[in-house]
Amino acid sequence: MVKKNEELVDLHIHTNASDGTWNIKEAIATIIEKNIKYFSITDHDTIKNSLEALKYVPRDRKFVLGSEISSTYKGKEYHILAYGFDPKNNALKKLISDNQLIRKKYNDDLIKYVKAYELVNDVSDYKNYVWDSARGGWKSLNYLFDKGIVKNLESYFELIEISQLTLEFKSPEIVIEIIKQAGGYSILAHPSAYGEKFMSIAMLEKWKAFGINGIECYSPYFENRKDAAYYVKYCKENSLMISGGSDCHGKFNDRFIGVPKVTWAETALERIFNIK
């Protein structure tokens, strides 16, 4: 029998409700197969499959509602993992809905850019375009791939960079406050994914001032798992939650559930799971 401190944690998992490839049954089957004890479904700006997961969570697992919510700070997109919120909270529902509309317009604008620069002659079929969700990704990516405009994710992001299109979500302070008012907790997702392996202490202090409850200290964005110690130390010194997750998107990327391996003893998540 696995001791509690050795039980595995993965609080960052995506499904086909956003840009992952698995439906909720497939995701949970993999979670069980990998022997993950504590988990959450954290699709981008939606709680659809996180709510759906409640029907299928085995009794021997610990599950918390989740979502990865987009925010913007100084022109850069940052992701905030929300956990344990009231899914019926109107402000949270509106925040998620607004983010979905912002993302949709961004996708639509990219297709308009492609048409304006004659990278493809006809995009009239884009409005009604539907792709198999088991492919993962999102509408503009799959459409441009099927049209032969992009060959992979790398060329897609190169196209975005050339287009100079930008996304503008609500500020971290607003997002965190809405999550708080919905009774939830906010965790800064993959802090090493925003340009520097080690986010500066000054920047971490800003996030603390924004009201963040914790940091995803363990993530696949590290070159070396030992790099997590930098963020763990900051969390411990500032009484912040310590979290970890795989950022798995099923077969859409090379991130796998349970990687990096994170045990309960390495985290500080008692409040999220209401454990005293």
Residue pairs with C-beta under 8 A, 6 or more apart in sequence:
2 35
2 37
4 264
5 263
5 264
5 265
6 263
6 264
6 265
7 37
7 38
7 263
7 264
8 34
8 35
8 36
8 37
8 38
8 258
8 261
8 262
8 263
8 264
9 36
9 37
9 38
9 39
9 243
9 244
9 245
9 262
9 263
9 264
9 266
9 267
9 269
10 31
10 34
10 36
10 38
10 39
10 40
10 244
10 245
10 246
10 248
10 257
10 258
10 262
11 38
11 39
11 40
11 42
11 64
11 66
11 81
11 83
11 187
11 216
11 243
11 244
11 245
11 269
11 272
12 40
12 42
12 68
12 81
12 189
12 190
12 216
12 219
12 244
12 245
12 246
12 247
12 248
13 20
13 27
13 31
13 39
13 40
13 41
13 42
13 245
13 246
13 247
13 248
13 257
14 20
14 41
14 42
14 43
14 44
14 68
14 247
14 248
14 249
14 250
14 252
15 22
15 23
15 24
15 26
15 27
15 41
15 43
15 49
15 250
16 22
16 23
16 49
16 133
16 134
16 136
16 250
17 24
17 41
17 43
17 46
17 48
17 49
17 50
17 52
18 43
18 44
18 45
18 46
18 68
18 138
19 43
19 44
19 136
19 137
19 138
19 249
19 252
20 27
20 43
20 136
20 248
20 249
20 250
20 252
21 133
21 134
21 135
21 136
21 249
21 250
21 251
21 252
22 30
22 134
22 250
22 251
23 49
23 133
24 41
24 49
24 52
24 53
24 56
25 56
26 250
27 41
27 49
27 53
27 250
27 257
28 53
28 56
28 57
30 257
31 39
31 61
31 257
32 58
32 61
34 257
34 258
35 258
36 61
36 257
36 258
37 60
37 61
37 62
37 264
38 61
38 62
38 63
38 64
38 264
38 269
38 273
39 61
39 62
39 63
40 50
40 63
40 64
40 65
40 66
40 81
40 83
40 245
41 49
41 50
41 53
41 66
42 50
42 66
42 67
42 68
42 81
42 245
43 49
43 50
43 67
43 68
44 67
44 68
44 70
44 79
44 103
45 67
45 68
45 69
45 70
45 96
45 99
45 100
45 103
46 67
46 96
46 100
47 65
47 66
47 67
47 87
47 96
50 65
50 66
50 67
51 65
51 87
53 63
54 63
54 65
57 63
62 273
64 83
64 84
64 272
64 273
65 83
65 84
65 85
65 87
66 81
66 82
66 83
67 81
67 82
67 85
67 96
68 79
68 80
68 81
68 82
68 189
69 79
69 80
69 81
69 82
69 95
69 96
69 99
69 175
69 179
70 77
70 78
70 79
70 80
70 99
70 102
70 103
70 167
70 169
71 77
71 78
71 79
71 80
71 169
71 170
71 171
71 172
71 174
71 175
72 78
72 167
72 168
72 169
72 170
72 171
73 171
73 172
75 166
76 194
76 195
77 167
77 169
78 172
78 188
78 189
78 194
79 189
79 190
80 172
80 175
80 176
80 179
80 186
80 187
80 188
80 189
80 212
81 186
81 187
81 188
81 189
81 216
81 243
81 245
82 92
82 179
82 182
82 184
82 185
82 186
82 187
83 184
83 185
83 187
83 272
84 183
84 184
84 185
84 272
84 274
85 92
85 179
85 182
85 183
85 184
86 92
86 182
86 183
86 184
87 93
89 178
89 181
89 182
89 183
91 178
91 181
91 182
92 178
92 179
92 181
92 182
92 184
95 170
95 175
95 178
98 170
99 169
102 167
102 168
102 169
103 138
103 167
104 139
106 165
106 167
107 138
107 139
107 140
108 126
108 140
109 165
110 140
110 144
110 159
110 160
110 163
110 165
111 123
111 126
111 140
111 143
111 144
112 123
113 163
113 165
114 120
114 123
114 144
114 149
114 159
115 123
119 149
120 147
120 149
126 143
129 139
129 142
129 143
131 137
131 139
131 142
131 143
131 146
134 251
135 142
135 252
136 249
136 250
136 251
136 252
136 253
137 252
141 150
141 153
141 156
144 150
144 156
144 159
145 151
145 156
149 159
150 156
150 159
169 175
172 207
172 210
172 212
173 210
173 211
175 186
176 186
176 210
176 211
176 212
177 211
179 185
179 186
180 186
180 211
185 213
185 214
185 241
185 271
185 272
186 211
186 212
186 213
186 214
187 212
187 213
187 214
187 215
187 216
187 241
187 243
188 207
188 212
188 214
188 215
188 216
189 216
189 219
189 247
190 216
190 219
190 220
190 221
190 247
191 199
191 204
191 215
191 216
191 217
191 219
191 231
192 198
192 199
192 219
192 221
192 222
192 227
193 219
193 221
197 222
197 223
197 227
198 227
198 230
199 231
201 234
204 215
204 234
207 215
208 238
208 240
212 240
213 240
213 241
213 271
214 235
214 240
214 241
214 242
214 243
214 268
214 269
215 231
215 234
215 235
215 240
215 241
215 242
215 243
216 243
216 244
216 245
217 228
217 231
217 232
217 235
217 242
217 243
217 244
218 225
218 228
218 243
218 244
218 245
218 260
218 262
218 266
219 228
219 244
219 245
219 246
219 247
219 260
220 246
220 247
220 255
220 259
220 260
221 247
222 228
222 260
225 260
228 244
228 260
231 242
232 242
232 266
234 240
235 241
235 242
235 268
236 242
236 268
240 268
241 267
241 268
241 269
241 271
241 272
242 266
242 267
242 268
242 269
243 267
243 269
243 272
244 260
244 262
244 266
244 267
245 262
246 255
246 256
246 257
246 258
246 259
246 260
247 255
248 255
248 256
248 257
248 259
249 255
270 276
